[in-house]
Amino acid sequence: MDIYLVGGAVRDALLGLPVSDRDWVVVGATPEMMLARGYQQVGRDFPVFLHPDTREEYALARTERKTGAGYTGFACYSAPDVTLEDDLQRRDLTINAIAQSVDGTLHDPYHGADDLKNRVLRHVSAAFTEDPLRVLRVARFAARFAPQGFVIAPETLALMSAITQQGELAHLTAERVWKETEKALNSPCPDIYFAVLRDCGALAVLFPELEALFSATDGQTGYDILTAALLRRTVLLTDSTDIRFAALCLYLSCHSTAEETAAIQKMSERLRVPNPARDLALLATRDYRTVHDISHLAADDIIALFDSLDAWRKPERITQLAILCEADYRSRIAPDAADYPQGQLLAEAFSLAQLVAVKPVIEAGFKGADIKAELTRRRAEAIRVWQQKSRSS
């Protein structure tokens, strides 16, 4: 029985990147042998075991045979006669098909180390086309490793286009599409993910709303370019998935509010986007222009904005909206700006409004609906006083 470290742990170590999760492949073993050594079996479709001490995953070497459509249509074969090379051949990219012995020896039958050196994302074999999820995975790897200079091999991009043209993407579940997209949004260059999907035709299939947006312009610049710049700026400001998703959707409002809302709702429902991300996207596309103009807003309008954001119950939305608006301002409107004063004004106004407590309103004798009306009036008055002092100073 031979044990090898495989996949991302080997790849990232060779790139000099931090290694978080470690996966292992076991050659020449049976499930009974693993159980006898104290491993706990967790895999259903193929034998995967948890190490009794580290709890890391150890999978028996296996091969796969395509038996049906989609990414689940595979029959797995796992037995002691499956070699390390057989197991590595089923992997998606050569850079993920490098194994390392316990003594540190590298096993690289598909020349992944060369592709690491040359910064190329290349498929291992023609079996790449059997799994449509690999279209999204490769796009995500391109987004993750773009800072290191990685590009997709032309022949691999051609296979991704072939998978798309064959209709295989229709077999992907919403959960898998969102999971890959969420990881891409959390990558250093999420714009690359969507650019790659567009290059191979997958964007039109999986994100038709974005395909329509990216095909439009604001009269001067394409919205694909504007959205890419916005995403890149957002990455510099936050690691929040919700804010990054809202950035992806922000310019869907380039047509009309009704169209924007319908597009975001439709895309979010189809991909089962978590409610917080969907809601922030809807609010941001509606209100980001208002935030840009906050220095010219009347106090009553500022309070109305806070009400519409439900900020009294969800104050985090103020910070989220400020970050997103700053990203838009500094990527599209004023790329050379060193700061975003509107965001500070938004935060200061909300802090002042929060200081107006409801208890004194009740103690003053207001009841029922009059409590909210008086609270709103007092909050607006606090903002007005603040505005007057700010303008006179």
C-alpha positions in Angstrom: 0.0 0.0 0.0 1.4 3.4 -1.1 0.2 6.8 0.0 0.6 10.0 -2.0 -0.3 13.7 -1.4 -2.2 14.9 -4.4 -4.0 17.8 -6.0 -4.1 21.3 -4.7 -1.8 20.8 -1.8 1.1 19.7 -4.1 0.3 22.4 -6.6 0.1 25.3 -4.1 3.3 24.1 -2.4 5.2 24.2 -5.7 3.8 27.7 -6.3 5.0 28.8 -2.9 1.4 29.5 -1.8 -0.1 28.6 1.6 -1.5 25.0 1.8 -4.7 24.7 3.7 -6.3 21.3 2.9 -4.4 18.2 2.1 -5.9 15.3 0.2 -4.3 11.8 -0.2 -4.6 8.9 -2.6 -3.9 5.4 -1.6 -2.7 2.9 -4.2 -2.8 -0.9 -3.7 -5.3 -1.0 -0.9 -8.9 -2.2 -0.3 -11.6 -0.8 2.0 -11.0 -3.6 4.4 -7.3 -2.7 4.7 -8.2 0.9 5.4 -10.8 0.0 8.1 -8.3 -2.3 9.7 -6.0 0.6 10.2 -8.6 2.7 11.9 -9.7 4.8 9.0 -13.4 5.8 8.9 -15.2 5.4 5.5 -17.3 8.4 4.4 -17.6 8.0 0.6 -20.6 6.5 -1.0 -19.8 6.6 -4.7 -16.2 5.6 -4.2 -14.2 4.7 -1.1 -13.0 7.8 0.8 -11.7 7.5 4.3 -10.8 9.9 7.2 -7.5 9.5 8.9 -8.0 8.4 12.5 -5.8 11.2 13.9 -5.6 14.1 11.3 -9.2 13.6 9.9 -7.7 14.3 6.4 -9.3 12.5 3.4 -7.7 9.4 2.0 -9.2 8.2 -1.3 -8.5 4.8 -2.8 -7.0 5.2 -6.3 -9.8 4.9 -8.9 -10.7 5.3 -12.5 -13.9 6.7 -13.9 -16.0 5.7 -16.9 -18.7 7.9 -18.5 -22.1 6.3 -18.2 -24.5 9.2 -18.6 -25.0 12.9 -19.1 -23.8 15.6 -16.8 -21.2 15.6 -14.0 -22.8 12.7 -12.1 -22.9 10.2 -14.9 -19.8 8.2 -14.0 -19.0 4.7 -12.9 -16.0 4.5 -10.6 -13.7 1.6 -10.3 -11.5 1.3 -7.3 -9.2 -1.7 -6.7 -5.6 -2.5 -5.8 -4.7 -2.8 -9.4 -5.5 0.9 -10.2 -2.2 2.7 -10.6 -1.2 6.2 -9.5 -1.0 7.2 -13.2 -4.5 5.8 -13.7 -5.8 7.9 -10.8 -4.1 11.1 -11.9 -5.3 10.7 -15.5 -8.9 11.3 -14.4 -8.1 14.7 -13.0 -9.0 18.0 -14.7 -5.8 19.9 -15.1 -2.2 18.9 -15.3 -1.3 21.2 -12.4 -3.7 19.2 -10.3 -2.4 15.9 -11.4 0.9 15.9 -9.5 1.5 13.5 -6.6 4.1 13.5 -3.9 5.3 10.5 -2.0 5.7 10.6 1.8 9.5 11.0 1.2 8.9 14.1 -0.9 9.4 12.5 -4.3 7.2 14.1 -7.0 5.3 11.9 -9.5 4.3 14.0 -12.5 3.3 11.7 -15.5 1.3 14.5 -17.2 4.0 17.2 -16.9 2.0 19.4 -14.6 5.3 20.9 -13.2 6.1 22.2 -16.6 2.7 23.9 -16.9 3.2 25.4 -13.4 6.5 26.8 -14.6 5.0 28.1 -17.8 1.8 29.3 -16.1 -0.6 27.3 -18.2 -3.9 25.7 -17.3 -4.1 22.6 -19.5 -6.4 19.6 -19.4 -4.9 16.2 -18.7 -6.7 14.1 -21.3 -9.6 14.1 -23.7 -11.7 12.7 -20.8 -11.9 16.4 -19.7 -15.0 16.8 -21.9 -16.9 14.2 -19.9 -17.5 16.5 -16.9 -19.3 19.8 -17.6 -18.4 21.1 -14.2 -14.8 21.5 -15.4 -15.8 24.5 -17.5 -16.6 26.3 -14.3 -13.6 24.9 -12.4 -11.1 26.0 -15.1 -12.7 29.5 -15.2 -12.4 29.6 -11.4 -8.8 28.5 -11.5 -8.1 31.2 -14.1 -9.6 33.8 -11.7 -7.7 32.4 -8.8 -4.3 32.2 -10.4 -4.4 35.3 -12.7 -2.1 37.2 -10.3 0.5 34.5 -10.9 0.2 35.0 -14.7 -1.7 31.8 -15.5 -3.7 31.5 -18.8 -5.8 28.8 -20.3 -4.2 26.7 -23.0 -6.1 27.3 -26.3 -6.8 23.6 -26.8 -8.4 23.5 -23.3 -10.5 26.5 -24.0 -11.6 24.8 -27.2 -12.8 21.8 -25.2 -14.7 24.1 -22.9 -16.4 25.6 -25.9 -17.2 22.1 -27.1 -18.8 21.1 -23.8 -20.9 24.2 -24.0 -22.0 23.6 -27.6 -23.0 20.0 -26.7 -25.5 21.2 -24.1 -23.7 19.5 -21.2 -24.0 22.6 -19.0 -27.7 22.1 -18.8 -27.0 19.1 -16.5 -25.3 21.2 -13.8 -27.4 21.8 -10.7 -28.0 25.3 -9.4 -26.1 24.5 -6.3 -22.9 23.5 -8.1 -23.0 26.5 -10.4 -23.4 28.9 -7.4 -20.7 27.1 -5.4 -18.2 27.6 -8.2 -19.3 31.1 -8.7 -19.1 31.9 -5.0 -15.6 30.6 -5.0 -14.8 32.7 -8.0 -16.2 35.8 -6.4 -13.9 35.2 -3.5 -10.9 34.9 -5.8 -8.4 37.7 -6.5 -9.7 38.3 -10.0 -13.4 37.4 -10.2 -13.8 39.3 -13.4 -11.6 36.7 -15.1 -14.1 34.0 -14.2 -16.9 35.7 -16.1 -14.6 36.7 -19.0 -13.6 33.0 -19.5 -17.2 31.8 -19.3 -18.0 34.3 -22.0 -15.1 33.3 -24.2 -16.3 29.7 -24.3 -20.0 30.5 -24.6 -21.0 29.4 -21.1 -22.0 32.8 -19.9 -24.9 33.0 -22.3 -26.1 29.6 -21.0 -25.6 30.0 -17.3 -25.9 33.8 -16.9 -28.0 35.1 -19.8 -28.7 38.3 -17.8 -25.0 39.0 -17.7 -24.4 38.1 -21.3 -27.1 40.7 -22.3 -25.5 43.3 -20.0 -22.0 42.6 -21.3 -23.2 43.0 -24.9 -24.4 46.6 -24.1 -22.5 49.9 -23.7 -23.1 53.1 -21.7 -22.6 54.9 -25.0 -18.8 54.9 -24.7 -17.7 51.8 -22.8 -18.9 48.3 -22.8 -20.5 47.1 -19.6 -18.3 44.1 -19.6 -15.3 46.4 -19.2 -17.2 48.6 -16.6 -18.2 45.5 -14.6 -14.7 44.0 -14.7 -13.2 47.3 -13.4 -15.9 47.5 -10.7 -15.2 43.9 -9.5 -11.4 44.6 -9.4 -12.0 47.7 -7.3 -14.4 45.9 -5.0 -11.8 43.2 -4.4 -9.4 45.9 -3.1 -12.0 47.1 -0.6 -13.7 44.0 0.8 -13.7 40.2 0.9 -17.5 40.1 1.4 -19.2 37.7 -1.1 -22.5 39.6 -0.8 -20.8 42.9 -1.8 -19.0 41.3 -4.7 -22.2 39.7 -6.0 -23.9 43.1 -5.7 -21.0 44.6 -7.7 -21.5 41.9 -10.4 -25.2 42.9 -10.7 -24.9 46.7 -10.2 -25.0 47.8 -13.8 -28.0 45.6 -14.6 -29.8 48.9 -13.8 -28.4 50.4 -17.0 -31.7 49.8 -18.7 -34.5 50.5 -16.2 -35.4 49.7 -12.6 -38.0 47.2 -13.6 -35.7 45.3 -15.9 -32.9 45.4 -13.3 -35.1 44.0 -10.6 -36.5 41.3 -12.8 -33.0 40.3 -14.0 -31.5 40.1 -10.5 -34.5 38.2 -9.2 -34.5 35.8 -12.0 -30.8 35.1 -11.9 -30.8 34.7 -8.1 -33.8 32.4 -8.1 -32.3 30.2 -10.9 -28.9 29.9 -9.1 -30.4 29.8 -5.6 -28.3 32.8 -4.5 -28.4 33.3 -0.7 -31.0 35.9 0.3 -28.5 38.4 1.8 -26.5 38.6 -1.4 -29.7 38.9 -3.5 -31.2 41.5 -1.3 -28.1 43.7 -1.2 -27.8 43.5 -5.0 -31.4 44.7 -5.4 -31.0 47.5 -2.9 -27.7 48.6 -4.4 -28.9 48.8 -8.0 -31.8 50.9 -6.7 -29.9 53.3 -4.4 -26.3 53.6 -5.5 -27.0 56.8 -7.5 -28.7 58.3 -4.5 -25.6 57.7 -2.3 -23.4 59.3 -4.9 -25.6 62.4 -4.5 -26.0 62.3 -0.8 -24.3 65.7 -0.2 -27.2 67.3 -2.1 -30.1 65.3 -0.5 -32.6 66.8 1.9 -32.6 65.5 5.4 -36.1 63.9 4.8 -34.7 62.0 1.8 -31.7 60.7 3.7 -34.0 59.3 6.4 -36.2 57.8 3.7 -33.1 56.1 2.3 -32.4 54.6 5.6 -36.0 53.4 5.9 -35.9 51.8 2.5 -32.7 50.0 3.4 -34.3 48.7 6.6 -31.1 50.0 8.1 -32.5 50.3 11.6 -32.7 46.5 11.8 -29.8 45.8 9.5 -27.3 48.5 10.0 -24.6 46.5 8.2 -26.2 47.6 5.0 -24.9 51.1 5.4 -21.3 49.9 5.4 -22.0 47.5 2.6 -23.6 50.1 0.4 -20.9 52.6 1.2 -18.2 50.2 0.1 -20.0 49.2 -3.1 -20.6 52.9 -4.0 -17.0 53.7 -3.4 -15.9 50.9 -5.7 -18.3 52.3 -8.4 -17.1 55.8 -7.9 -13.4 55.0 -8.0 -13.7 52.6 -10.9 -16.1 54.3 -13.2 -16.6 58.0 -12.3 -13.3 59.1 -10.7 -10.5 56.5 -11.1 -7.9 58.8 -9.8 -9.9 59.7 -6.6 -8.0 58.9 -3.4 -11.2 58.6 -1.3 -15.0 58.6 -1.4 -16.4 61.4 0.9 -20.0 60.3 0.1 -19.4 57.1 2.0 -18.2 59.0 5.1 -21.3 61.3 4.8 -23.6 58.3 4.6 -22.0 56.7 7.7 -22.0 60.0 9.7 -25.6 60.7 8.9 -26.7 57.2 9.9 -24.8 57.4 13.2 -26.5 60.7 14.0 -29.9 59.3 13.2 -29.3 56.3 15.3 -28.6 58.5 18.3 -32.2 59.6 18.2 -33.8 57.2 20.6 -37.4 56.0 20.7 -37.8 56.1 24.5 -38.1 59.9 24.7 -40.7 59.9 22.0 -42.8 57.5 24.0 -42.3 59.4 27.2 -43.5 62.5 25.4 -46.9 60.9 25.0 -46.8 59.7 21.4 -48.7 56.5 20.7 -49.2 54.0 17.9 -48.3 55.2 14.4 -47.5 58.6 15.8 -44.4 57.2 17.5 -42.8 56.3 14.2 -43.8 59.6 12.6 -42.3 61.6 15.4 -39.2 59.5 15.5 -38.7 60.1 11.8 -39.2 63.8 12.3 -36.6 64.0 15.0 -34.1 62.0 13.1 -34.6 64.2 10.1 -34.2 67.3 12.3 -30.9 65.9 13.6 -29.7 65.4 10.1 -30.7 69.0 9.1 -28.8 70.5 12.0 -25.8 68.5 11.1 -26.0 69.5 7.5 -26.3 73.2 8.4 -23.2 73.0 10.6 -21.2 71.1 7.9 -22.1 73.7 5.2 -21.3 76.7 7.4 -17.9 75.3 8.6 
